[in-house]
Amino acid sequence: MKMDVVVLTETKKKGAGSKLLGNYIHLFSGVKKYERAKRGVSVLINKEWKGSIKNWESIDERILKLDMNIWGYELTIFGIYPPNENNKTMVKDEFFAKLNEEIIKSGSGRQLILMGDMNGRTGRKTKDTVVGNFGEDMVNDNGERLIELCTQTSLKIGNGFFNHKNVHKYTWEQHTKNLRTIVDYIITKQDLKLKIQDVRAYRGPNCGTDHKLLVAKILFPYMHTTTDKHEEKKENTETMVDKNRKYNIESLQNESTKFLYQQRLTNKLNQNEFEDTEEMYNYLKKKCIHEAAKEALGENEVNKGRKTMFWDAEIEKERQYKKQLFLKWLSTKDNNDKVQYKKAQAKIRRMVANYRNEFWDKKCLEIQTYLGSKKSSESWKFIKNIRLSSSGKRQINLISADVWEKYYYMLLVEDRKEFIDKDERLLKKSKGNIIEIDSNSVKQAIMRMKNGRAAGPGDIPTEVIKSGGQKLLKMITILLNKIINGEKVPEEWKVAIIT
């Protein structure tokens, strides 16, 4: 039986590391080498998927975390081995708290799969999002903890959602005492984008254990990406687009900072001869404007992580308090503790909802102010009413990418009838004449440009051009005159970013 990823528990292998084992890459996590061999988790990955492994981490001898990227899907696999039913309550609390923390740290955008011997019996429930209808009847303490963890993190236990014969349902058997149960599980996110086709136990594979091999068949749906389709175009343009460069533009309001920037830029504008316009433009952009702006203005840090708009310190404090109540309830299983936890959970939901409403009210007032026209109130009402309808669709019809592509093609390609005759007349009239643009016209055009607008592929903000001084204006005028009189247009000017 060919397996792509296998999780083994109670391996009793000391230390943490990786090694080749036949056709598999063996990742293992165990106790310290000076301790007695016990517990331990291993993950085996078929060598075919070696390039898909992005990272792995040995959390402890009970948890191993593996990150993979497979066919466009970001996947996190946990190999876990919880304490058995007879362990102390404190040991169980610590394990499930640590596992919950690791699940939260993995992020909401990744596909999540947990596999292993959970030492818990989760029973069965009808019309439940966590436990399916095809499990066993018995539930123990570990099972209740596992169900609660899945409820809090929006996971589901896959075994109970597929109907099989008992021989393919039970994962542990002891024939001498005629005992059997389900303690091995494959757990996934409730909104998993992957398709779980089946979860069942197999009797054939045997390595001297009383556990059966639990197998899940998982389908990776085709994910359409533009990476392959536009790979060649991306390679040609990615060197031209500078990403995430954010200068401290506000500091140009300070006259001393503006003077410093002009001085640095003037000192760098010392080259007068260039092979072509492409070289001249790159010199102005990279060697002069960007370097002078970085030295004089400095760069702001760009936060690449997700930043939620509806969260503040007060809500975070309540979330930490709710977490403490949850851990307390896990350890005591007291109904009063559960009530306190549920109250804290409801309080946070109300706080987030109120914060969200206040945020949007504030934004709508800002929009009303910025518009400043006679119809500003109508615009404000319209923006407030953009929300999801009952069917889950937005109340505005979005224009498809194909329609936009056709529109901009007709707009930017001047082979329309209204231009053809005009272009021929211009060519006849200007043939043999040199067109010259004076620096005053260039200055007027630059000053008419609006501040605060997104930069183009060169990532040059409008403000740094306006504040560049007389020498930069002179160099830009020379460049434009070269181009308008027939020299090559810089390649970067042929690229537009439409958002």
Buried (B, 14 or more C-beta within 10 A) or exposed (E): EEEEBBBBBBBEBBBBEBEEEEEBBBBBBBBEEEEEEEBBBBBBBBEEBEEBBEEBEBBBBBBBBBBBEBEEBBBBBBBBBBBBBEBEEEEBBBBBBBBBEBBEEBEEEBBBBBBBBBBBBBBBBEEBEBBBEBBBEEBBBBBBBBBBBBBBBBBBBBBBBBEBEEEBBBBBBEEEEEEBBBBBBBBBBEEBEBEBEEBBBBEEEEEEEEBBBBBBEBEBEEEEEEEEEEEEEEEEBEEBBBEEBEBBBEBBEEEEBBEBBBEBBBEBBEEEEBEEBBEBBBBBBEBBBBBBBBEBBEEEEEEEEEEEEBBEEEBEEBBEBBBEBBBBBBBEEEEEBBEBBBEBBEBBEEBBEEBEEEEBEEEBEEBBEEBEEEEBEEBBEEBEEEEEEEEEEEEEEEEEEEEEEEEEEEEEEEEEEEEEEEEEEEEEEEEEEEEEBEBEEBBEEBEEEEEEEEBBBBBBBBBBBBBBBEBBBEBBBBBBBBBEEEBEEBBBBEBEEEE
